[in-house]
Every structure is written in structure tokens, then in C-alpha cells.
Amino acid sequence: MAILPGILPLTINRGTAFDSQVLRLTDESVTVSGTLNPNVAGTFVPHGTFGNYDLFVLEGSPSTFLYYNTTATSYIIARTLTQGGLTDYWLLIPAATTPTGSYTAAGAYTGTATATNHPVDLTTYTPEAQVRRQPFGGLVLTLDTSVTDAAGGEITIASMTGDETRVIESHGNFNWDLVLSTASDRFGPYVKGSFTISDNITQASSAPPTPP
């Protein structure tokens, strides 16, 4: 299973609420949607490069392409693979060298196409996330994670109240990551980063003193 990895630094201030974090796991494909004529909606899968930019081909329709066109100076969706000018195509506006965004129809084509990162189906996976100083170091914190939209590749790290963060014993700079597991295997990490646990300078009068 190929999922694009990500970096996400997180911070908890003890005694202050920690907001939930919503993650969306995607792979290297691109999803195109919209009411389009001709209908080119679907999943565009990676197919090497064209003109030094990533090339995508519509799954099940090998003559429909999503690629960077040097004449248009942007990504386009077309049924002709060329660096020259075209009459019928969808153009990414504003122009960009990455394929996601909104495409405007030109020529005989109609409809607005929307290209987004392709989500990974998480139906059979369980997310796990932990905080440690280093690999195999002592466990500092287990984050409460759950799949909140399996088809959309969405995982949520639950929020914590101020009362919950106040009782965290550890303090300092750590690391965290998120892995996916099934009944028989583990995959990842797919998201990782630094994890800082600190105290606010300004404390409630009832807060216990913290050793320097």
C-alpha cells in the first residue's frame, strides 16, 4: 500500500486544551470530478513523466491524460498528449506545476473539473500513534486516533481537555508518528514529526510549581 508520508509537528501546553487533528491519507493518484463533457471523471494514475513533470492517465481510458503542457504553462486534461497548442482541453487555473485544483473547459469541452489528491481506503486499517523521546524509548503518550472517514482516507486525532493535558507527567521535546495496522501486519509511519510538551509561563494561581 503506497501512501504519501507527511510531517506534522505537534505541541501540547499542559493545562491547555489540545485541539483535534484531522489527517487525510492520500496516494500518488489524482481524482478528477465534475459534470464533464466528454466525461473524464475518475482516477488518474501515475504514468511516469512527460516534459519532466508527472504524467497521469485516466484509469480504464489510456487515451485521456493529465499532464503539464508547456504551451499552456500549466497542467491540463486532454485526450492528446503534446507540448503544443490544443483546441479542446481543460486548463488548470491559476496555472500551476502540480495537478490539483480547478480546471476550466476550452474548445468543445464543457464543465469545471476539480482535481484532488486521491484518498486511500482505510476500511481494514486501524491507526496507532505514540509519543516517545526516540525509537524504543519509554512511552510518553498514546494519542487517541480513529478512522473517521474510511473511504475518504480520514483519520482524527482526538482533542484533549485542559484537565487531561495538565496531568501529563513528561515535559520537553519528543517525537511522534502514526502507523496503520491490520490483524496481521503494520505499515508506516505515514505521518511523523516533533512533539513538544510545555507549560505556559502564565499559570492559574492554583497550579502546582514546576521544578526549574
Residue pairs with C-beta under 8 A, 6 or more apart in sequence:
1 120
1 180
1 187
2 27
2 28
3 25
3 26
3 27
3 120
3 187
3 188
3 190
4 25
4 26
4 27
4 28
4 117
4 190
5 189
5 190
5 191
5 192
6 23
6 190
6 191
6 192
7 191
7 192
7 193
8 21
8 23
8 191
8 192
8 193
9 193
9 194
9 195
9 196
10 21
10 176
10 193
10 194
10 195
10 196
11 195
11 196
11 197
11 198
12 18
12 160
12 165
12 168
12 195
12 196
12 197
12 198
13 165
13 198
13 199
13 200
14 165
14 166
14 168
14 171
14 197
14 198
14 199
14 200
15 162
15 165
15 166
15 199
15 200
15 203
15 204
15 207
16 162
16 165
16 200
17 159
17 160
17 161
17 162
17 165
18 159
18 160
18 164
18 165
19 159
20 156
20 157
20 158
20 159
21 156
21 157
22 148
22 154
22 155
22 156
22 157
23 154
23 155
23 156
23 157
23 178
23 191
24 117
24 119
24 152
24 153
24 154
24 155
25 119
25 120
25 122
25 153
25 154
25 155
25 190
26 117
26 118
26 119
26 120
26 153
27 118
27 120
28 45
28 46
28 118
29 43
29 44
29 45
29 46
29 56
29 59
29 118
30 43
30 44
30 56
30 66
30 99
30 100
30 115
30 116
30 117
30 118
31 42
31 43
31 44
31 115
31 116
31 117
31 118
31 119
32 40
32 41
32 42
32 43
32 44
32 58
32 66
32 77
32 103
32 113
32 114
32 115
33 41
33 113
33 114
33 116
34 41
34 111
34 112
34 113
34 114
35 111
36 90
36 105
36 109
36 110
36 111
36 113
37 109
37 110
37 111
38 79
38 109
40 58
40 61
40 64
40 77
40 90
40 113
41 113
42 58
42 59
42 60
42 61
43 58
43 59
43 118
44 56
44 57
44 58
44 59
44 64
44 66
44 99
44 115
45 56
45 57
45 59
46 54
46 55
46 56
47 55
47 56
47 57
48 55
49 55
50 65
50 67
50 68
50 81
51 67
51 68
51 70
51 83
53 67
53 68
53 75
53 97
54 67
54 68
54 99
55 65
55 66
55 67
55 81
56 65
56 66
56 67
56 99
57 64
57 65
57 66
58 64
58 65
58 66
63 79
64 77
64 78
64 79
65 77
65 78
65 79
65 80
65 81
66 75
66 76
66 77
66 99
66 115
67 75
67 76
67 78
67 81
68 74
68 75
68 76
68 97
69 75
69 76
69 78
69 82
69 83
69 86
69 89
70 83
71 83
71 84
71 85
71 86
72 85
72 86
72 89
72 91
72 95
73 95
74 91
74 92
74 93
74 94
74 95
74 96
74 97
75 92
75 96
75 97
75 98
75 99
75 101
75 103
75 115
76 86
76 89
76 90
76 91
76 92
76 103
77 89
77 90
77 103
77 113
77 115
78 86
78 88
78 89
78 90
79 88
80 86
80 89
86 106
86 107
87 106
87 107
87 108
88 106
88 107
88 108
88 109
89 106
89 107
89 109
90 103
90 104
90 105
90 106
90 109
90 113
91 103
91 104
91 106
92 99
92 101
92 102
92 103
92 115
93 101
93 102
93 103
93 104
94 101
99 115
100 115
100 116
100 117
101 114
101 115
102 112
102 113
102 114
102 115
103 112
103 113
103 114
103 115
104 112
105 111
105 112
105 113
119 151
119 152
119 153
119 154
120 153
121 150
121 151
121 153
122 147
122 150
122 153
122 154
122 155
122 180
123 150
123 151
124 182
125 147
125 180
125 181
125 182
125 187
126 147
126 180
126 181
126 182
127 145
127 146
127 147
127 155
127 178
127 179
127 180
127 181
128 145
128 178
128 179
128 180
128 181
128 186
129 142
129 143
129 145
129 157
129 176
129 177
129 178
129 179
129 191
130 139
130 140
130 141
130 142
130 143
130 176
130 177
131 139
131 140
131 141
131 142
131 143
131 174
131 175
131 176
131 195
131 197
132 138
132 139
132 140
132 174
132 175
132 176
133 140
133 172
133 174
133 175
134 175
140 170
140 174
140 195
140 197
141 168
141 170
141 195
141 197
143 157
143 158
143 176
143 178
144 157
144 158
145 155
145 156
145 157
145 158
145 178
146 155
146 156
146 158
147 154
147 155
148 154
148 155
148 156
155 178
168 197
170 197
171 197
171 198
171 199
171 210
172 196
172 197
173 194
173 195
173 196
174 194
174 195
174 196
174 197
175 192
175 193
175 194
175 195
176 192
176 193
176 194
176 195
177 188
177 189
177 191
177 192
177 193
178 188
178 189
178 190
178 191
178 192
179 186
179 187
179 188
179 189
179 190
180 186
180 187
180 188
180 190
181 187
199 210
